[in-house]
Amino acid sequence: MAPRAKTRDRILEASLALFNARGERAVTTNHIAAHLGISPGNLYYHFANKQAIVAQLFAAYEARVDGFLRHPEGRSLQIEDKAVYLEALLAAMWDYRFLHRDLEHLLESDAQLAQRYRQFAARCLAHARAIYAGFVEAGILAMDAPQVEALALNAWIVLTSWVRFLATVGEGSTALDPLHLRRGIYQVLALESGYVRAEAAPALGQLLAAYEVPLDRLL
């Protein structure tokens, strides 16, 4: 059983690296097999098709985001938590950037994945609302319930479309680097800046400075 599991993991790792580097649509199962030095039949023993590989990679991404995008239990939120959330988001977006780049195509190609993604998106928005409400309760943000809902939705729209935006204004989505994604995090912080209470403003200013990337680095 161990060798089988090891080969399966290698297929997933190689697929993720190739999808991120070239884009999912440019990579076939034959490319993945050749990259690993295994036969296509060996790959199909573990995964019936490329959609099955994508579904497993999405499951890993989904579990990762579900693991950190939630209000902490048993305590109030603190301004320091913002950096924790932001760094976790940045790392997840970078490690699975092909999902953001090719999302519409992936969902159109797999109805089951599209259903899972809708459920995932609903959970993320609910958790984001709870987190923003927690920052309100902690005296860091000053917002009412409709503003919390709107901010959570706007942040989701920015984060999930940021990689595709970069592909339209820069040198192409395969030329991404982490700095490009840092600017996406900055854009979310900028959305929040109008709601920050005076006592929390210096800390948010430091975060904005840490994530700011000049636009001429992107365009």
Backbone hydrogen bonds, N-H to C=O, Kabsch-Sander energy under -0.5 kcal/mol:
donor,donor_aa,acceptor,acceptor_aa,energy
5,A,1,M,-2.2
6,K,2,A,-2.5
7,T,3,P,-2.5
8,R,4,R,-2.3
9,D,5,A,-2.4
10,R,6,K,-2.2
11,I,7,T,-2.3
12,L,8,R,-2.0
13,E,9,D,-2.6
14,A,10,R,-2.7
15,S,11,I,-2.5
16,L,12,L,-2.4
17,A,13,E,-2.1
18,L,14,A,-2.6
19,F,15,S,-3.1
20,N,16,L,-2.4
21,A,17,A,-1.9
22,R,18,L,-2.8
23,G,18,L,-0.6
23,G,19,F,-2.0
26,A,23,G,-0.9
27,V,24,E,-1.4
32,I,28,T,-2.0
33,A,29,T,-2.7
34,A,30,N,-2.7
35,H,31,H,-2.5
36,L,32,I,-1.7
37,G,33,A,-1.2
38,I,33,A,-2.4
43,L,39,S,-1.8
44,Y,40,P,-2.7
45,Y,41,G,-1.2
46,H,42,N,-0.8
46,H,43,L,-1.2
47,F,43,L,-2.5
53,I,49,N,-1.1
54,V,50,K,-2.6
55,A,51,Q,-2.7
56,Q,52,A,-1.7
57,L,53,I,-2.3
58,F,54,V,-2.8
59,A,55,A,-2.0
60,A,56,Q,-1.7
61,Y,57,L,-2.2
62,E,58,F,-3.3
63,A,59,A,-2.4
64,R,60,A,-1.9
65,V,61,Y,-2.5
66,D,62,E,-2.7
67,G,63,A,-1.4
68,F,64,R,-0.9
68,F,65,V,-0.9
69,L,65,V,-2.7
70,R,68,F,-2.0
75,R,72,P,-0.6
81,D,78,Q,-1.6
82,K,78,Q,-0.5
82,K,79,I,-1.2
83,A,79,I,-0.6
84,V,80,E,-1.1
85,Y,81,D,-2.5
86,L,82,K,-2.7
87,E,83,A,-2.5
88,A,84,V,-2.0
89,L,85,Y,-2.5
90,L,86,L,-2.6
91,A,87,E,-2.4
92,A,88,A,-2.2
93,M,89,L,-2.8
94,W,90,L,-2.1
95,D,91,A,-2.6
96,Y,92,A,-1.8
97,R,94,W,-1.2
99,L,96,Y,-1.3
100,H,96,Y,-0.8
101,R,97,R,-2.1
102,D,98,F,-2.6
106,L,102,D,-2.5
107,L,103,L,-2.5
108,E,104,E,-2.2
109,S,105,H,-1.6
110,D,106,L,-0.7
114,A,110,D,-2.3
115,Q,111,A,-2.0
116,R,112,Q,-2.2
117,Y,113,L,-2.7
118,R,114,A,-2.1
119,Q,115,Q,-1.9
120,F,116,R,-2.4
121,A,117,Y,-3.2
122,A,118,R,-2.1
123,R,119,Q,-2.1
124,C,120,F,-2.7
125,L,121,A,-2.5
126,A,122,A,-2.1
127,H,123,R,-2.7
128,A,124,C,-2.7
129,R,125,L,-2.4
130,A,126,A,-2.0
131,I,127,H,-2.4
132,Y,128,A,-2.7
133,A,129,R,-2.6
134,G,130,A,-1.8
135,F,131,I,-1.9
136,V,132,Y,-1.7
137,E,133,A,-2.6
138,A,134,G,-1.7
139,G,136,V,-1.7
140,I,135,F,-2.7
141,L,135,F,-1.4
142,A,195,Y,-3.2
143,M,141,L,-0.6
148,V,144,D,-2.2
149,E,145,A,-2.4
150,A,146,P,-2.4
151,L,147,Q,-2.7
152,A,148,V,-2.4
153,L,149,E,-2.1
154,N,150,A,-2.7
155,A,151,L,-2.7
156,W,152,A,-2.0
157,I,153,L,-2.4
158,V,154,N,-2.4
159,L,155,A,-2.5
160,T,156,W,-2.5
161,S,157,I,-1.3
162,W,158,V,-1.1
165,F,161,S,-2.3
166,L,162,W,-2.4
167,A,163,V,-1.6
168,T,164,R,-0.9
168,T,165,F,-1.1
169,V,165,F,-0.9
169,V,166,L,-0.6
170,G,166,L,-2.3
175,A,172,G,-1.6
176,L,173,S,-1.1
180,H,177,D,-1.4
181,L,177,D,-1.0
182,R,178,P,-2.0
183,R,179,L,-1.5
184,G,180,H,-0.8
185,I,181,L,-1.7
186,Y,182,R,-2.2
187,Q,183,R,-2.1
188,V,184,G,-1.4
189,L,185,I,-2.2
190,A,186,Y,-2.6
191,L,187,Q,-1.5
192,E,188,V,-1.3
193,S,189,L,-1.2
195,Y,192,E,-2.5
196,V,193,S,-1.0
197,R,140,I,-2.3
200,A,197,R,-1.4
201,A,197,R,-1.0
201,A,198,A,-0.7
204,L,200,A,-2.0
205,G,201,A,-2.6
206,Q,202,P,-1.7
207,L,203,A,-1.7
208,L,204,L,-2.8
209,A,205,G,-2.2
210,A,206,Q,-1.8
211,Y,207,L,-1.8
212,E,208,L,-1.4
217,R,214,P,-2.0
218,L,215,L,-1.9
219,L,215,L,-2.0
